Amino acid sequence: MSYRYMRMILMFDLPTETVEDRKCYRKFRKYLIDEGFLMHQFSVYSKLLLNNTAAQALIKRLKKNNPSKGNITILTVTEKQFSKMIYLHGDFDDSVANSDSRVIFLGDNDIDES
């Protein structure tokens, strides 16, 4: 079976003026992290997907967890297109974002491989 890896980029701008707004913001951000999204910048997240079918399924789940206020934009590109992203300034960290591993170990390398 052949996979065409896709990268979903999600950008959001949610209000944080009231206590309820901040609660909705935190809930949505936690939902994104639980879904496996990685933060690129504040309010810009991405997730690696196997193919367009997985992208459409994720969009359906996102619609169910959509906050009632604010703006949310989704852009889905191929992994090849995503890898051509140009970083004008700042440090580029590819340790996790460009990995298609199912299990990623973070932190010290204290794993005994004997």
N, C-alpha and C positions, 0 to 999 in steps of 0.2 A: 504494500500500500504506500502510495506516495503522499507526502504532506507538503503543503505550501504554507510555510509559517507566515503568520500575519502578526502585526503589532497594532494593538488598539491604543490610541492616545486619547486620553480623556482630560478635558480642561473644564474647570468649573469656577464660578464666581457666586458664592452664596452670601447672603446678608448675615452680619453678626452683631446687629444693633441691639437686639433684645436677648433676654435669657433663653427664650424659646428658639430664636434664630441660632444661637450658639449651640444649643442642644442638637438641633437638626444638622448643623455643620459637622459636629463631632460624630454624630451617628452615621452620616454619609461617608465621612473620611474613614471611619472604622470599617464600614461595609466594604469600601474599596480595598483596604489592606487585607481584610478577610478573604476577598475574592482573588487576591494574589497580585494586585496592582503594586507597582513600584513608583515612588515619588521621584520625579526629575527636578521639579522646581515646586515652589508653593502653588498648590492648586493645579498642577500638571502631573498626571500619572500615566503610566503605560503598563500594558500586560502583553506577554507573548502568548499567541494562540496557535493551535495546530493548523487551522484552515478557516475558510469563510463560514462554514457551518457552525463552528465553535464561536465565531464572532457574532453571528446572528442570535445564537442561544444566549450569549452574555448580554447582548443588547436587550433582550426580553427581560432578563433578570434585573438589569439596571433600571428599566422602565418601572418595574414593580417597586423598586427602592428609591424612586425619584423624589427628592425633596419638593415641597409645594412652592417654594420661592427660589429665585436666583436663576442663573444661566448655566447650562451644562452642554458642552459640545464634545462630540466624539468624532475622531478621524481614524480610519483603519487603513493601514498601508502594508505592503509586503515587507518582510524582514530585510530584503535587499534594499528597498527604498529607505527603511529606517536606519540601516547601517551607513547610509550616505549622509546622515545628518551632520551639519557643520557646527562645531562649537567655536564661537567667536571669542569667548572669554570664560575663564573658570576652569576648574579641574575636571577632567573627564574620568569617571570611574566606571570601568567596564567589568568589574569583578562579579556583579550579579546581573545587571541589566542586559548583558549580551550573552547570558547563559541559557541554554535550553535544558539544563539539568532539572530533574524532578525534585531532587533533594539538594539543598544548598546549606553547607555548614558555615556559620558565621562565628567569628571570634578566633581565639587561639587554636593552633593546630595541636591539641592535646589528645588526638585520637591515636591509640596504639594500633599500628598496622601489623603487629607480629602474629 
